[in-house]
């Protein structure tokens, strides 16, 4: 029996327009970006892609597996998202702002903007603390609303069943 062929999804005209606009914006940004030292920028992109794929992706996986094992050992797997989300957002911010957080490009930043760089490391640490605090607050509110803080019924007592026995029927 032959499977029916599915039509190729093209999308709505609005989706196509938005995709075309995003390509145009990316092209404009690429032309503006490559206006300077093209070799250095191409080297940076290639290095970033290689380092990300060969070094960082295995590290992400190992860290996530360690976190998962820790939560499974404590029988708290449902709570893992309350650690994962702020950690991923914090690491993403670190990845994006790494040169300014480490202070390696302060002279270039000052030359390009005309302003001295702010204390990016302190701000990143404060933002990371705020992300984890917000996650803990969301967890606490969810736990409070679900009533998990109340005393739970003991699991030692057997559950009663109202269904009639097979012998009495």
C-alpha positions as semicolon CSV with decimal commas, in nm:
position;residue;x (nm);y (nm);z (nm)
1;X;0,000;0,000;0,000
2;X;0,135;0,337;-0,102
3;X;0,143;0,624;0,143
4;X;-0,026;0,943;0,030
5;X;0,217;1,223;-0,054
6;X;0,188;1,531;0,161
7;X;0,199;1,870;-0,007
8;X;0,505;2,080;0,062
9;X;0,410;2,334;0,331
10;X;0,485;2,683;0,210
11;X;0,328;2,892;0,482
12;X;0,106;3,192;0,480
13;X;0,199;3,510;0,291
14;X;0,266;3,680;0,624
15;X;0,519;3,410;0,722
16;X;0,693;3,439;0,387
17;X;0,706;3,820;0,418
18;X;0,850;3,799;0,771
19;X;1,109;3,544;0,659
20;X;1,211;3,765;0,365
21;X;1,241;4,067;0,597
22;X;1,455;3,871;0,844
23;X;1,688;3,762;0,561
24;X;1,712;4,123;0,441
25;X;1,794;4,244;0,792
26;X;2,054;3,967;0,841
27;X;2,209;4,053;0,503
28;X;2,226;4,423;0,592
29;X;2,386;4,343;0,928
30;X;2,636;4,111;0,758
31;X;2,736;4,378;0,506
32;X;2,780;4,633;0,785
33;X;2,970;4,387;1,003
34;X;3,207;4,276;0,729
35;X;3,290;4,637;0,649
36;X;3,594;4,617;0,880
37;X;3,848;4,338;0,904
38;X;3,682;4,055;0,709
39;X;3,943;3,788;0,785
40;X;3,929;3,845;1,160
41;X;3,548;3,833;1,161
42;X;3,539;3,516;0,949
43;X;3,798;3,357;1,177
44;X;3,592;3,454;1,482
45;X;3,275;3,299;1,332
46;X;3,455;2,975;1,236
47;X;3,625;2,951;1,574
48;X;3,302;3,019;1,758
49;X;3,119;2,750;1,561
50;X;3,394;2,492;1,615
51;X;3,438;2,569;1,984
52;X;3,063;2,560;2,038
53;X;3,010;2,230;1,859
54;X;3,319;2,044;1,980
55;X;3,366;2,182;2,330
56;X;3,054;2,351;2,463
57;X;2,780;2,114;2,344
58;X;2,938;1,813;2,522
59;X;2,983;2,029;2,832
60;X;2,615;2,133;2,820
61;X;2,513;1,769;2,792
62;X;2,739;1,654;3,075
63;X;2,621;1,932;3,305
64;X;2,257;1,859;3,226
65;X;2,305;1,485;3,288
66;X;2,476;1,557;3,622
67;X;2,191;1,787;3,720
68;X;1,936;1,528;3,610
69;X;2,106;1,251;3,811
70;X;2,120;1,475;4,117
71;X;1,750;1,550;4,099
72;X;1,660;1,187;4,023
73;X;1,865;1,067;4,321
74;X;1,665;1,300;4,542
75;X;1,341;1,195;4,363
76;X;1,276;1,556;4,262
77;X;1,289;1,539;3,881
78;X;0,988;1,771;3,837
79;X;1,186;2,053;3,998
80;X;1,475;2,045;3,750
81;X;1,330;2,319;3,529
82;X;1,353;2,565;3,816
83;X;1,732;2,525;3,798
84;X;1,771;2,469;3,423
85;X;1,596;2,785;3,300
86;X;1,788;3,045;3,503
87;X;2,115;2,857;3,447
88;X;2,067;2,853;3,069
89;X;1,969;3,220;3,059
90;X;2,265;3,315;3,276
91;X;2,509;3,116;3,062
92;X;2,361;3,267;2,746
93;X;2,419;3,615;2,885
94;X;2,773;3,514;2,981
95;X;2,837;3,384;2,631
96;X;2,706;3,700;2,464
97;X;2,876;3,951;2,693
98;X;3,191;3,748;2,776
99;X;3,444;3,997;2,634
100;X;3,292;4,283;2,832
101;X;3,240;4,076;3,147
102;X;3,605;3,971;3,149
103;X;3,719;4,324;3,062
104;X;3,924;4,215;2,759
105;X;3,784;4,472;2,517
106;X;3,742;4,780;2,732
107;X;3,963;4,991;2,502
108;X;3,764;4,887;2,193
109;X;3,434;4,949;2,371
110;X;3,544;5,296;2,480
111;X;3,673;5,375;2,132
112;X;3,352;5,261;1,963
113;X;3,100;5,418;2,199
114;X;3,289;5,706;2,354
115;X;3,178;5,588;2,699
116;X;3,373;5,388;2,955
117;X;3,235;5,036;3,000
118;X;3,016;4,974;3,299
119;X;3,097;4,700;3,547
120;X;2,955;4,415;3,337
121;X;3,079;4,138;3,569
122;X;2,890;4,276;3,869
123;X;2,578;4,335;3,663
124;X;2,593;3,981;3,521
125;X;2,628;3,833;3,870
126;X;2,336;4,043;3,997
127;X;2,123;3,942;3,700
128;X;2,211;3,575;3,756
129;X;2,112;3,605;4,122
130;X;1,786;3,774;4,020
131;X;1,708;3,496;3,770
132;X;1,759;3,225;4,033
133;X;1,563;3,425;4,292
134;X;1,273;3,468;4,047
135;X;1,281;3,096;3,970
136;X;1,276;3,012;4,341
137;X;0,985;3,251;4,391
138;X;0,787;3,091;4,108
139;X;0,859;2,748;4,256
140;X;0,753;2,858;4,606
141;X;0,431;3,015;4,478
142;X;0,348;2,704;4,275
143;X;0,413;2,480;4,573
144;X;0,206;2,702;4,801
145;X;-0,086;2,714;4,553
146;X;-0,087;2,338;4,502
147;X;-0,110;2,279;4,874
148;X;0,208;2,070;4,888
149;X;0,308;2,253;5,201
150;X;0,016;2,097;5,386
151;X;0,050;1,772;5,570
152;X;0,013;1,484;5,326
153;X;-0,185;1,168;5,402
154;X;0,023;0,881;5,530
155;X;0,103;0,615;5,272
156;X;0,114;0,344;5,540
157;X;-0,264;0,303;5,553
158;X;-0,413;0,092;5,274
159;X;-0,652;0,258;5,033
160;X;-1,014;0,148;5,055
161;X;-1,202;0,029;4,753
162;X;-1,579;0,066;4,715
163;X;-1,604;-0,188;4,433
164;X;-1,769;-0,520;4,529
165;X;-1,553;-0,827;4,557
166;X;-1,564;-1,091;4,285
167;X;-1,660;-1,353;4,548
168;X;-1,973;-1,172;4,666
169;X;-2,119;-1,131;4,318
